[in-house]
Amino acid sequence: MTGERLLITGGAGFIGSAIVEAALSEGYSVRVLDSLRADVHGPVSGFETVPGPGPERGPMIERGPGNGARARNAVPPGMDPRVEFIHGDVTNPTTVARALENIDVVCHQAAKVGLGVDFADAPDYVHSNEVGTAVLLAGMADLGLLRLVMASSMVVYGEGSYRVANGFARPGPRLASDLDAGRFDPIDPVSGHPMEPALVSETDPLDPRNVYASSKLGQEYLATSWVRSTGGRVAALRYHNVYGPGMPQNTPYAGVASLFRSAIERHEAPRVYEDGRQRRDFVHVRDIAAANIAALKFTAPGFTALDSPGALDLPGALDSPGALDSPDGVNSPDAQNSTGRQDSTGDLDVPDGRHSTGVQNPTAALDPGEFRAFNVGSGIVHTIGDMAAALAAASNGPAPIVTGQYRLGDVRHITASSERLRRELGWCAQVSFDDGMREFATAPLRAAVRP
């Protein structure tokens, strides 16, 4: 049993609450910082929002009977009473400083997630994700707190990796004209045939395709800067498609699993975009929580990976003449032009023959003892259509409808290898797709949030 004092930001959320449960079972003393945003949690008994700084929301206060201040250990309904709960926003430096007092290690989950509705969401994504991370890292630096696990996402890769006639390729964004014609798969320009999907690794170039993805990559860049400044240790977990009990229902920010599950609960057929053959890796929220516990141990001083390749032994690292390296060997945003992408030559070649037009990976050449990215997936590829069909069958609901509709911000295929996490931290997914879908089909969801 660890006895370490752990702060979990966003610990009242879907993933955060699962991490809280896992951390308590491992013997951590847990403190949660969460704003209980109304557009995520809806109204929460005993907690209210008051006007204050920040886009379209303010800092949070705690109220008890007679409008008196709540006790420090008051928790939202459903949260374990052993948790010390602080009701506040991670973008507020004063609140963050309070939350970090006497903490040993931080697990940063607080974020605005999902593709969103339209570009009007951009300021909120940047404020919640990037500003929030910057405030947290600054507070940790002030206190000399040097251990961080952070939630990243597979969306930082953009379109996945593909096999083509001469090796591997990372295609650019799909054209609306192709999608309108039902040509959903990227085409190999040499052969004229659809590209064959492959797995991406943590050292592959990154190419965020929407505002949420850009903000998650921004969080990683902030963390690498913090590492260089403080000597801290960061594990960045790039989650794949997470599902499970407690997902928010019927919201464009919650992901496709929630949308399908919500439709079935309304006795409606799940509506599957494109042709339903988009490849994804669906990973259960309990497995995500277990990955976070393993990553917390990675941040501890003197940690030795079970099977580490060493700081310079990174397969596919961007050390070719085409790579843009900063003086300390980290591929950083500062090394790139003002567009945030590589120079006008257009392509980044890496030693294993892969080829990309995307933003370079900030972790590819970094010492794994300081900042380390880990893909977190089940290791089993399924399609979005598979998920819709499995949920419908498990709940005896209507069969999915494949609509042929599309969203320009979506990628066709994205699946990544989680071998690094298994090899170095000893983690592997425990919940199978079939078992997870059977549970999820009837598991309780968070109440729908109305605008």
Buried (B, 14 or more C-beta within 10 A) or exposed (E): EBEBBBBBBBBBBBBBBBBBBBBBEBEBBBBBBBBBBBBBBBEBEBBBBEEEEBEEBBBBBBBEEEEEEBEEEBBBEEBEEEBBBBBBBBBBBEBBBBBBEEBBBBBBBBBBBBBBEEEEBBEBBBBBBBBBBBBBBBBBBEEEBBBBBBBBBBBBBBBBBBBBEEEBBBBBBBEEEBBEEEEBBBBBEEEEEBBEBBBBBBBBBBBBBBBBBBBBBBBBBBBBBBBBEBEBBBBBBBBBBBBBBBBBBBBBBBBBBBBBBBBBBEEEBBBBBBBBBBBBBBBBBBBBBBBBBBBBBBBEEEBEBEEBEEEEEBBBBBBEEBBBBBEEBBBBBEBBEEEEBBEEEEEBBBEEEBBBBBBBBBBBBBBBBBBBBBBBBBBEBBBBBBBBBBBBBBBEBEEBBBEBEBEEBBBBBBBBBBBBBBBBBEBBBEBEBEEBBBBBBEBEBBEEBEE
